[in-house]
Amino acid sequence: MLLHTSIASLLVAMIASVFSFGGLATQSSDIAHLVFFVFFVMGSVTFFIDTVKNA
């Protein structure tokens, strides 16, 4: 779900930049970066916990 939200925000940013909506493109890009970072951290923590649990 987080990755889907990140990709959707990135697509909105790309479309907004094509139509020269700079402010909207910047905000959508920032949201995409933030959500992807949260997704990456949660995925890494889950992987680490699973690795420790199964060891």
C-alpha positions, 0 to 999 in steps of 0.5 A, spaced: 500 500 500 505 504 501 509 503 495 502 504 491 501 511 494 509 513 493 508 511 485 501 514 485 504 521 488 510 520 483 506 520 477 502 526 479 508 529 480 510 527 473 504 529 470 504 536 474 511 538 471 509 536 464 503 541 465 508 546 468 504 546 475 511 547 479 508 547 486 504 541 485 509 537 482 514 539 488 509 537 493 507 531 490 515 529 489 516 530 496 510 526 498 513 520 494 520 521 497 517 521 504 512 515 503 517 511 499 522 512 505 517 510 510 516 503 505 523 502 505 524 503 512 518 498 514 521 493 509 528 493 512 525 492 519 521 487 517 526 483 514 531 484 519 526 482 525 524 476 520 532 474 519 533 474 527 527 470 528 528 465 524 536 464 526 
